[in-house]
Structure formats: C-alpha cells, structure tokens
C-alpha cells in the first residue's frame, strides 16, 4: 500500500497566516489528512517497479507479435508467389 505524506502542521500554519483562526485551520488540516488517508487506503497506486514490469511485458508482447506477423506475411508470400 502506498502512503501519502501530508504535513498537517505546515498546512494549518499556512491557513492561519492566510487569516483563518487556529481552530478552523487545525480542523481543515485534520480533515485534509483524513481524506488523503482514505484515498490511499482505497486506491492502488502504481510504483516504479509496477511500471517497469508493465514495460517489460509490453516489449515481450510487441516482439512476439512482430515475429508472428512476419511469419504470416512470409507464409502469404509463399502462397501467392510461385517458387
């Protein structure tokens, strides 16, 4: 599971400096933290390893399909052209 880091103190300080009261800023920071925590629990995020594995699988399939297509074209050419 991927964890999203969120600095609630820094967020609350920015809200306070923008003119919100300390209580409202802290409540908003906590609500934002809870929302991000919920999203990280319900969503699966792709990691660099996942993307690397996907890239390898795609290359494997592309090479396989290239050879299959080449064999098909050669087979058709042998059927059409007299040898």
Secondary structure as GFF3:
##gff-version 3
##sequence-region A 1 83
A	DSSP	alpha_helix	8	17	.	.	.	ID=ss1
A	DSSP	alpha_helix	22	42	.	.	.	ID=ss2
A	DSSP	alpha_helix	48	80	.	.	.	ID=ss3
###
